[in-house]
Amino acid sequence: MIQSMTGYANAIIEIPVKEHEKLSLSIQIKSLNSRYFEVTSKIPYLLMDLDVAIQKLLKQKLHRGHAYITIKIQHDELKHSIIPALTTIKGYIEAINAIKQECQIKEDISLQTILGLPNIFQTAEESLGKTTETILLEKLETIIDQLIVMRTEEGTSLANDITNQITIIAHKLNLIKEASAQTSIEKKQELDSVIQKLQAYAAEDICANKCLLESQKATLLSELEKIDIHEEIVRAQSHLISITQWLKIQEPSKGKKLDFILQELNREINTIASKCSHFTISSLAIDIKSELEKCREQAQNIV
């Protein structure tokens, strides 16, 4: 199973808080590419106690990517308790008494005067019970599962694209193998021809031609050594097999592993291109590097 790091899910849920009291929440979760797992959360003060649990649940389910979660209270039927802001009220009374003393005012402070002052009442802080928190996390997990479905659908598309590109790369690698074998045969034939001429000149003891042929022989031997890319081709083919197998395993997190294998494959192709300057092989190596770049772009979006 392949998952993309990109996905989106949203829902409006209702959770019971107390008898005849409900809380309606709008929840949106979005995930984007990231090298590691990150969370950006915007949740109401009422749910702050659940922030750590929410982040833990996201990490457990999503593994990798930057997750953005926004929770808004759409409607609540909670019976909020109104309590006096005693600290504020005492401050007002102390200030009023100071004014009375300083200005020699003897008028008493009435309740009506106090009630007319701003910010003397506040809403009591509410907290959700354990049962309510459990229900909320269960419903949140369902929304995360919807996000995972979307990530899996996109991941399947990514896997198909990578598989197609790997097939193209494998085909071009076989063409490189054939071109390398043909080039080696041609160089060996040239070398055999030079050796035969050297043997003929050795019998006739013609020094000038012999020196020239010795130089050609050394050049051909060097070229034969340089175009020997058999080991690089074998390693590259092994990496292609590893990628194909890795795409099929059920482990959820595989993007980093795929990216690493693609880097190793790219290194082998670079070596092939630098060792063998044959036009056909160089052209095929460039084509493979282009396909590898596409693979890496897509692998970097895989969880």
C-alpha positions as CSV (number, residue, x, y, z in Angstrom):
1,M,0.0,0.0,0.0
2,I,1.4,3.4,-1.1
3,Q,0.2,6.6,0.5
4,S,0.7,10.1,-0.7
5,M,1.5,12.8,1.9
6,T,-1.2,15.0,0.3
7,G,-4.8,14.7,1.4
8,Y,-7.8,16.5,2.8
9,A,-10.9,15.6,4.9
10,N,-13.5,17.5,6.8
11,A,-16.7,16.9,8.8
12,I,-19.2,18.4,11.2
13,I,-19.7,16.3,14.2
14,E,-21.9,16.5,17.3
15,I,-20.7,15.1,20.6
16,P,-22.7,14.9,23.9
17,V,-21.3,16.8,26.8
18,K,-23.8,16.5,29.6
19,E,-27.5,15.6,29.8
20,H,-29.4,17.7,27.2
21,E,-26.1,19.5,26.2
22,K,-24.3,19.0,22.9
23,L,-21.3,20.4,21.1
24,S,-21.2,20.8,17.3
25,L,-17.7,21.0,15.9
26,S,-16.4,21.7,12.4
27,I,-13.2,19.7,11.8
28,Q,-10.8,20.1,8.8
29,I,-7.6,18.1,8.4
30,K,-5.1,18.8,5.5
31,S,-1.8,17.1,5.0
32,L,1.1,18.3,2.7
33,N,4.6,17.1,1.9
34,S,7.2,17.3,4.6
35,R,10.5,15.6,5.2
36,Y,9.3,14.7,8.8
37,F,6.0,14.6,10.7
38,E,4.7,18.0,11.7
39,V,1.4,19.3,13.1
40,T,-0.1,22.8,13.0
41,S,-3.3,22.8,15.1
42,K,-5.9,25.5,15.6
43,I,-8.4,24.4,18.2
44,P,-10.7,26.3,20.6
45,Y,-9.8,26.9,24.2
46,L,-12.4,24.4,25.4
47,L,-10.4,21.6,23.7
48,M,-6.9,22.7,24.7
49,D,-6.6,19.8,27.1
50,L,-6.9,17.4,24.1
51,D,-4.2,19.1,22.0
52,V,-1.4,16.6,22.8
53,A,-3.8,13.6,22.4
54,I,-4.9,14.9,19.0
55,Q,-1.3,15.4,17.8
56,K,-0.4,11.9,19.1
57,L,-3.3,10.4,17.2
58,L,-2.3,12.2,14.0
59,K,1.3,11.0,14.2
60,Q,0.1,7.4,14.9
61,K,-2.2,7.3,11.8
62,L,-0.4,9.6,9.3
63,H,3.3,8.7,10.0
64,R,4.8,11.5,7.8
65,G,3.9,14.9,6.3
66,H,2.8,18.2,7.6
67,A,-0.7,17.9,9.1
68,Y,-2.9,21.0,9.5
69,I,-6.0,20.5,11.8
70,T,-8.6,23.2,12.4
71,I,-11.4,22.7,14.9
72,K,-14.2,25.3,15.2
73,I,-17.2,25.3,17.5
74,Q,-20.2,25.6,15.1
75,H,-22.8,25.6,17.9
76,D,-22.9,24.6,21.5
77,E,-25.8,24.0,23.9
78,L,-23.6,24.2,27.0
79,K,-25.0,25.9,30.0
80,H,-22.2,28.3,30.7
81,S,-21.9,29.5,34.3
82,I,-21.6,33.2,34.9
83,I,-19.5,34.1,37.9
84,P,-18.4,37.5,39.4
85,A,-14.8,38.6,38.6
86,L,-14.1,39.1,42.3
87,T,-10.5,40.3,41.8
88,T,-11.6,42.9,39.3
89,I,-14.5,44.0,41.6
90,K,-12.1,44.4,44.6
91,G,-9.8,46.4,42.5
92,Y,-12.6,48.8,41.5
93,I,-13.7,49.2,45.1
94,E,-10.2,49.9,46.3
95,A,-9.8,52.5,43.5
96,I,-13.2,54.1,44.3
97,N,-12.3,54.3,48.1
98,A,-9.0,55.9,47.2
99,I,-10.9,58.5,45.1
100,K,-13.4,59.1,47.9
101,Q,-10.6,59.6,50.4
102,E,-8.5,61.8,48.2
103,C,-11.5,64.0,47.1
104,Q,-13.3,63.8,50.5
105,I,-16.4,62.2,49.1
106,K,-18.7,60.6,51.7
107,E,-21.2,59.0,49.3
108,D,-21.5,55.2,49.7
109,I,-20.8,52.7,46.9
110,S,-24.0,51.1,45.8
111,L,-24.5,47.7,44.1
112,Q,-26.0,49.6,41.1
113,T,-22.8,51.5,40.7
114,I,-20.7,48.3,40.8
115,L,-23.0,46.6,38.3
116,G,-22.5,49.4,35.9
117,L,-18.7,48.8,35.8
118,P,-17.2,46.9,32.9
119,N,-15.8,43.3,33.1
120,I,-17.2,42.4,36.5
121,F,-18.6,39.1,35.3
122,Q,-16.9,36.3,33.5
123,T,-17.8,32.9,32.1
124,A,-16.7,30.0,34.2
125,E,-14.1,27.8,32.5
126,E,-15.7,24.6,31.2
127,S,-14.0,21.2,30.8
128,L,-15.1,18.2,28.9
129,G,-15.5,14.9,30.8
130,K,-13.4,11.8,30.0
131,T,-16.3,10.2,28.2
132,T,-16.8,13.2,26.0
133,E,-13.1,13.4,25.2
134,T,-13.0,9.7,24.2
135,I,-16.0,10.1,21.9
136,L,-14.3,13.2,20.3
137,L,-11.1,11.3,19.7
138,E,-13.0,8.3,18.2
139,K,-14.9,10.6,15.7
140,L,-11.6,12.4,14.9
141,E,-10.0,9.1,14.1
142,T,-12.9,8.4,11.6
143,I,-12.1,11.7,9.9
144,I,-8.4,10.9,9.8
145,D,-9.3,7.5,8.1
146,Q,-11.2,9.5,5.4
147,L,-8.0,11.5,4.9
148,I,-6.0,8.2,4.6
149,V,-8.4,6.9,2.0
150,M,-7.7,10.0,-0.2
151,R,-3.9,9.7,0.5
152,T,-4.1,6.0,-0.6
153,E,-5.9,6.8,-3.8
154,E,-3.3,9.4,-4.8
155,G,-0.6,7.0,-3.6
156,T,-1.8,4.3,-5.9
157,S,-1.6,6.8,-8.8
158,L,2.0,7.7,-7.8
159,A,2.9,4.0,-7.6
160,N,1.6,3.3,-11.1
161,D,3.5,6.3,-12.5
162,I,6.7,5.1,-10.8
163,T,6.2,1.5,-12.0
164,N,5.8,2.8,-15.6
165,Q,8.9,4.9,-15.3
166,I,10.9,2.0,-13.8
167,T,9.7,-0.2,-16.8
168,I,11.1,2.5,-19.2
169,I,14.4,2.7,-17.3
170,A,14.7,-1.1,-17.3
171,H,14.2,-1.2,-21.1
172,K,16.8,1.6,-21.7
173,L,19.2,-0.1,-19.3
174,N,19.0,-3.3,-21.4
175,L,19.7,-1.2,-24.5
176,I,22.8,0.2,-22.7
177,K,23.8,-3.4,-21.9
178,E,23.5,-4.4,-25.5
179,A,25.3,-1.3,-26.8
180,S,28.1,-1.9,-24.3
181,A,28.5,-5.5,-25.4
182,Q,28.6,-4.5,-29.1
183,T,31.1,-1.8,-28.4
184,S,33.3,-4.2,-26.5
185,I,33.2,-6.7,-29.4
186,E,34.2,-3.9,-31.8
187,K,37.1,-2.7,-29.6
188,K,38.3,-6.3,-29.2
189,Q,38.2,-6.9,-32.9
190,E,40.3,-3.7,-33.4
191,L,42.7,-4.9,-30.7
192,D,43.0,-8.4,-32.3
193,S,43.7,-6.7,-35.7
194,V,46.4,-4.5,-34.1
195,I,48.0,-7.6,-32.4
196,Q,48.1,-9.5,-35.6
197,K,49.8,-6.6,-37.4
198,L,52.3,-6.4,-34.5
199,Q,53.1,-10.0,-34.8
200,A,53.6,-9.6,-38.6
201,Y,55.8,-6.5,-38.1
202,A,57.7,-8.3,-35.3
203,A,58.8,-10.9,-37.8
204,E,59.8,-8.2,-40.3
205,D,61.3,-6.0,-37.6
206,I,59.9,-2.8,-38.9
207,C,60.4,-0.5,-35.9
208,A,58.4,2.6,-36.9
209,N,55.2,0.8,-37.6
210,K,55.7,-1.4,-34.6
211,C,55.9,1.6,-32.3
212,L,52.7,3.1,-33.8
213,L,50.8,-0.2,-33.3
214,E,52.0,-0.6,-29.8
215,S,50.6,2.9,-29.1
216,Q,47.3,1.9,-30.7
217,K,47.3,-1.3,-28.7
218,A,47.7,0.6,-25.4
219,T,44.9,3.0,-26.3
220,L,42.5,0.2,-27.2
221,L,43.3,-1.7,-24.0
222,S,42.6,1.5,-22.0
223,E,39.3,2.0,-23.9
224,L,38.3,-1.6,-23.3
225,E,38.8,-1.1,-19.6
226,K,36.9,2.1,-19.5
227,I,33.8,0.8,-21.3
228,D,33.5,-2.2,-19.0
229,I,30.3,-1.1,-17.3
230,H,29.0,-4.6,-16.5
231,E,29.2,-4.2,-12.7
232,E,27.3,-0.9,-12.8
233,I,24.6,-2.3,-15.0
234,V,24.1,-5.3,-12.6
235,R,23.9,-3.0,-9.6
236,A,21.4,-0.7,-11.4
237,Q,19.2,-3.7,-12.4
238,S,19.4,-4.8,-8.7
239,H,18.1,-1.4,-7.6
240,L,15.3,-1.5,-10.1
241,I,14.2,-4.9,-8.6
242,S,14.4,-3.4,-5.1
243,I,12.2,-0.5,-6.1
244,T,9.6,-2.8,-7.6
245,Q,9.6,-5.1,-4.5
246,W,9.5,-2.1,-2.1
247,L,6.4,-0.7,-3.8
248,K,4.5,-3.9,-3.1
249,I,5.2,-4.4,0.6
250,Q,2.6,-3.4,3.1
251,E,4.8,-1.1,5.3
252,P,3.1,2.3,5.5
253,S,6.3,4.4,5.5
254,K,8.4,3.8,2.4
255,G,9.0,7.2,0.8
256,K,12.5,7.8,2.3
257,K,13.6,4.3,1.4
258,L,12.5,4.7,-2.2
259,D,14.2,8.1,-2.4
260,F,17.4,6.5,-1.1
261,I,17.3,3.6,-3.7
262,L,16.7,6.1,-6.5
263,Q,19.7,8.1,-5.4
264,E,21.8,5.0,-5.6
265,L,20.4,4.1,-9.0
266,N,21.2,7.7,-10.2
267,R,24.8,7.3,-9.0
268,E,25.2,4.1,-11.0
269,I,23.8,5.8,-14.2
270,N,26.2,8.7,-13.6
271,T,29.1,6.3,-13.4
272,I,28.0,4.5,-16.6
273,A,27.8,7.9,-18.5
274,S,31.2,9.0,-17.3
275,K,33.0,5.7,-18.0
276,C,31.6,5.1,-21.5
277,S,31.6,8.0,-23.9
278,H,29.8,6.0,-26.6
279,F,27.1,8.2,-28.2
280,T,24.3,5.7,-27.9
281,I,25.1,4.8,-24.3
282,S,25.4,8.5,-23.3
283,S,22.1,9.3,-24.9
284,L,20.4,6.5,-23.2
285,A,21.9,7.4,-19.8
286,I,20.5,11.0,-20.2
287,D,17.1,9.5,-20.9
288,I,17.3,7.4,-17.8
289,K,18.4,10.3,-15.7
290,S,15.3,12.2,-16.9
291,E,13.0,9.3,-15.9
292,L,14.8,9.1,-12.5
293,E,14.1,12.7,-11.8
294,K,10.4,12.1,-12.4
295,C,10.5,9.1,-10.1
296,R,12.3,11.1,-7.4
297,E,9.7,14.0,-7.6
298,Q,6.9,11.5,-7.0
299,A,8.8,9.4,-4.4
300,Q,9.2,12.6,-2.3
301,N,5.4,12.8,-2.1
302,I,5.1,9.3,-0.7
303,V,4.7,8.7,3.1
